[in-house]
Amino acid sequence: MTRPDPNASLTYFVEGMDCASCVQKVERMVDRLPGTGAVRTSFTRQTLELTLDETRTDRGVLEGNLRALGYVPSLRGHAEASPAPAPAAHDHSSHDHATHDHPSHAGHIHAPRTGLPWYATGIGRLVLLTGALLVAAYALGFLAPAFADAFYIVATLIGVAPFARKAWAGARLGDPFSINMLVTLAALGALLIGEAPEGAVVVFFFAVGELLEGVAAGKARQGIQALAALTPKTALLLEAGGAREVPADTLRVGQIVQVNPGGRVPADGVILTGTSGLDDSPVTGESVPVTKTAGDRVYAGSISTDGGLTVQVDRAASDNTIARIIHMVEEAEASKAPTARFIDRFSRGYTPAVVAVSALVAVLPPLLLGQPWHEWLYKGLALLLIGCPCALVLSVPAAITSGISAGTRRGLLIKGGAALEQIGRVTTVAFDKTGTLTVGRPQVTDVHGVTLPREGVLRLAGAVEAGSSHPLAKAVLAAAREAGLSLPPATDARARAGHGVQATVEGRTLHVSSPRAAAALLTPDLAARIAAFEEDGKTAVVLHDAHEALGILAVRDEAREDARAAIADLNALGVKAVMLTGDNARTAHAIAGGLNLDVQADLLPEDKLRVIDALKAQGSVAMIGDGINDAPALARADVGVAMGGGTDVALETADAALLRERVGGVPDLIRLSRATMGNIRQNIFFALALKAVFLVTTLLGYTNLWMAILADTGATALVTLNALRLLGWGRAPAREGGA
């Protein structure tokens, strides 16, 4: 007999778990099960990942709970999906798996992600059926009044049935205070006190609100889901016998593919031959095609506008730029904004309080004051509906999802709600210099040999730098290639953070270091020459061994075209900008002076951490960088932002990335964050204000049940539609704090 796995790693596809609120409900259910851990969910992929100690909880229990909540789990990585019979609590055959509820406070029903029109989905059919029964009952009120009430009762029972099933399932799993329970109590209570027409209108409006929210939530996800369709399905693989069409997802690193004019690039790689304008807008949001030629990087999904290319693949399909963007956005779902966490905690206690207050309103006046039972039972039911926290709970995730989607489509990749909220609060932005404020493509301008001729310095320095991806290293290698030099092999190459690189070349250990790291080996003449280079805004590096300096190389990197405007933009937003660089003070000031920002130079990686800590004492700090040396600073800052062309470690460490590689993306991030937070504040105001108004009118006797449900579902639709406005962010000139 096979013993249960005490630490099984499981991944489920959960059909119907297609919104942030659905994810919350599943997470809460899983958290209550003994033996669960490492829970990760994604509503974009509709997946649930977890470790499960099956000696404490059998996976069948987990799957049964998911089905009871209205979802259909399928275990990935197995030949057959987990059996998914339709239990009595959830009749899938009647509504195409579409009728399921939201988390404990927002049991919403959404259309499945199958591209069906709304009227073909389960919730769509429910809306049409209950609507038809309402119309028939209303007509019978004139033609045959004796039968009208029966139609209202049938409409109420049919409409409330799916919500009642979810309410019962939630109660059995320890979550009795759900929106489904509130609506069920209100609808059935209306029947019991003889208000069948009101009960029918309640469930009809509630279902309409759920349908509208499902459609709106789908639109918020479309921008992210569409990324997966950008990479072509096939590629032209170049082999000895010519070009052969193969599936794009089978391409391997090192293979060479052909991209015809007008075709999409099938994989991330480097151009070997050809020149063309590359439309990177599907990936980076950059609207203008960029001319690229041999040696330049290209992204899967980019369009070759006017030329043919041969490209060497350097990333597998599962690791290309689009796949990484999708993965990062999916990971962002797990990072809730602090505001969302607060609202979630608040609503857990709020819903039971609403039930208690409604019960007191219904029974205390008749018992203590002799008031009519019917009148106060009616008011209690209305309060149940008014108090539903649906709009409040959804106000934050709806805006966050729309904000992240809008940013991604414009080359601003944000890894979570927490990062999106924090970016708008920064008071200081710290920039790295090389590759961030500057273009990152420096060129060697001067080579001075001490014990070697110019070509010898270039030859050995190029060998030492051959394995480095730093922009200065690329400049040295490019200069060596242009000089037609053959580089000797290098071994034991390694980077020394903040100092330079070293390698064994032709039997001796050589270094390419900053003047500061090689100061002990510099003669006064060499120091003076380096100072002259730096006065001209050039960066100098020293080629040396353990005993003497062999030569000096000077490189210059120009500031990005949009850097000055971006710094001015930050100042207009009330954000201070400062440059933190390991480069020498003279070169740093030469760059910073033209950009009108403060500068701190000659910083080692640990020095940058110290400066960031000092800046954090004055307010929230964002760090912008692109290199390995920047990774610790990106992690230490309140918000780390990586330039899209930077190293993998910088991109993985950062909270956000600028895929367009423009400094102007930094103020754009701040504007997007402030627009999103402004939208959230509007949503919360709408939700609470409507409830407050209807609470007063209910107690005064002016609000009936259908108006009460309109206060909840209307507010839900309102906040969702308001959040969707963020999808249009950036199409017009953005204003601070607005969408």
Salt bridges, closest charged atoms under 4 A:
ASP18 OD1 - HIS100 NE2 3.53
GLU49 OE2 - ARG45 NH2 3.54
GLU54 OE2 - ARG59 NH2 2.65
GLU63 OE1 - ARG67 NH2 3.61
ASP96 OD2 - ARG125 NH1 3.04
ASP101 OD2 - LYS25 NZ 2.14
GLU195 OE2 - HIS374 NE2 3.45
GLU210 OE1 - HIS108 ND1 2.32
GLU213 OE2 - HIS102 NE2 3.68
GLU213 OE1 - HIS108 ND1 2.97
GLU239 OE1 - ARG244 NE 2.92
ASP268 OD2 - ARG297 NH2 4.00
ASP280 OD2 - LYS292 NZ 3.17
GLU286 OE1 - ARG662 NH2 3.10
ASP314 OD2 - ARG297 NH1 2.36
ASP319 OD2 - ARG315 NH1 2.77
GLU330 OE1 - ARG45 NE 2.90
GLU331 OE2 - ARG40 NH2 2.24
GLU331 OE2 - HIS327 NE2 3.92
ASP344 OD1 - ARG28 NH2 2.07
ASP344 OD2 - LYS336 NZ 3.72
ASP344 OD2 - ARG348 NH2 3.43
GLU375 OE2 - LYS379 NZ 3.27
GLU421 OE2 - ARG425 NH2 2.53
ASP432 OD1 - LYS608 NZ 3.26
ASP446 OD1 - LYS538 NZ 2.77
GLU506 OE2 - ARG459 NH2 2.45
GLU534 OE1 - ARG586 NH1 2.90
GLU535 OE2 - ARG586 NE 3.11
ASP545 OD2 - ARG508 NH1 3.60
GLU558 OE2 - ARG556 NE 2.68
ASP569 OD1 - ARG671 NH2 2.57
ASP583 OD2 - LYS433 NZ 3.13
ASP598 OD2 - LYS576 NZ 3.80
ASP607 OD1 - ARG610 NH2 3.88
ASP613 OD2 - ARG636 NH1 2.58
ASP630 OD1 - LYS608 NZ 3.10
ASP648 OD1 - ARG315 NH2 2.84
ASP648 OD1 - ARG324 NH2 3.36
GLU652 OE2 - ARG324 NH2 3.70
ASP668 OD1 - ARG671 NH1 3.86
ASP712 OD1 - LYS691 NZ 3.67
GLU736 OE2 - ARG674 NH1 2.53
